[in-house]
Amino acid sequence: MKRICILGLAMCLCATPHDVIGDTAAVDADGISLEALEQLAQKKFSEGNAAEAGEVYRQYEKELIVRGMDPLEPDLLHNQAVAYYRAGALGSAMACMKQLNLVVPSRDITVDIEDLQRLIEHRVYQKRPNTQFVRGLPEGYLDWSQTHQFSEGELHGWLIAFWSLFFVSLGVMIALRRRRRAFRVLIGVSALMLVMTVGMLVFVYRYHRTDAMHFGVLTGIDTLRSEPVLESAVITDTGYVPGMTVREVARLPGWVKVECSDGIRLWVSDSEYYQLRGVGEGLRDVAQ
C-alpha cells in the first residue's frame, strides 16, 4: 500500500508536460494556432488547473485532425496522460498511456501502465473492500495490438522488400552456381530471405485478420448499462473498473457495446469510452 501511495505521489511530482508544437504553429481560418493552444495548456498546468489543461490538449488533438495531421503524437499523448492523472481522471490517464504504448512500444510505458492499474484498483478497493476485479484482456487484443504497432504501408513495404531480396539472392545464386563456396553462402542467404518473407506474410495476414476489430478503454464505469439507455438497469458488478481494455462489439448514437475479458457484454456511454487506434489510424473519426 505504501508503495502505491508513493508511486502516485511520484507521478504527480515528476510527470511534466512536454513541448509538442514542433513546426505546427500555423494559424487556421479561425485564427487558432497550435502554438497558442500549447502555451495555454502550459499556463493551465502552471496555475494548477490540470483538468482545463486536459481540455486544451483535447482541442489541440482535434485541431491536428482538422489540419489532416496525425493526432497520435507521443508527446501529446504523454501530456494528456499527465493532465488526466493530475486531474484525478485515472481511467482517461490509463487510456492515453495504453494508446502511447501502441504508438511507441516501451517496457517503461508497460511498467507505468501496470503501476497505474494497481493504483486504480487500490483506490477502488479502499471504497469497496469486497471488490473482485475482472482482469485480463479481451479476445483478439494481443494479435491486434502486436500487428497494429505498424501501419499497413510499413508492413506491405517490408513484405515487398523481403520478397525482392529473396529473388535477388536466388538470381545471384543461379548466376554463381559454378562457384561452390559462393553458391553455398547464397543458398543460406536465400533460405533466410524465404523464411523472413514467409514470416512477414504471416504477420500481414494477422494484421488484416484483426483489422476489422476495434478495442478501447473504459475511462469510467458510471454509465455501464445492460441496455443503451441511462434508464435501464445499472450494472452492479463491482469488478469492472476504469482503465479496463475492452473489445468494441457495436455502436449506437452516444453508446458503445463492449465485451470484457470475461466475455460479458455491456453498454457504456461514449463519454466514458476511449477507442484505441493503431499506427496510421490517427485520423480515423473516433467518438469519445
Sequence and secondary structure as in RCSB ss.txt:
>XXXX:A:sequence
MKRICILGLAMCLCATPHDVIGDTAAVDADGISLEALEQLAQKKFSEGNAAEAGEVYRQYEKELIVRGMDPLEPD
LLHNQAVAYYRAGALGSAMACMKQLNLVVPSRDITVDIEDLQRLIEHRVYQKRPNTQFVRGLPEGYLDWSQTHQF
SEGELHGWLIAFWSLFFVSLGVMIALRRRRRAFRVLIGVSALMLVMTVGMLVFVYRYHRTDAMHFGVLTGIDTLR
SEPVLESAVITDTGYVPGMTVREVARLPGWVKVECSDGIRLWVSDSEYYQLRGVGEGLRDVAQ
>XXXX:A:secstr
 HHHHHHHHHHHHH       TT   B TT  BHHHHHHHHHHHHHTT HHHHHHHHHHHHHHHHHTT  S  HH
HHHHHHHHHHHTT HHHHHHHHHHHHHHS  HHHHHHHHHHHHHHHHHHHHH TT     S  TTHHHHHHHTTS
 HHHHHHHHHHHHHHHHHHHHHHHHTTTSHHHHHHHHHHHHHHHHHHHHHHHHHHHHHHHTT  EEEES  TT B
SSSSTTS B   TT  TT EEEEEEEETTEEEEE TTS EEEEEGGGEEE   TT TTS    
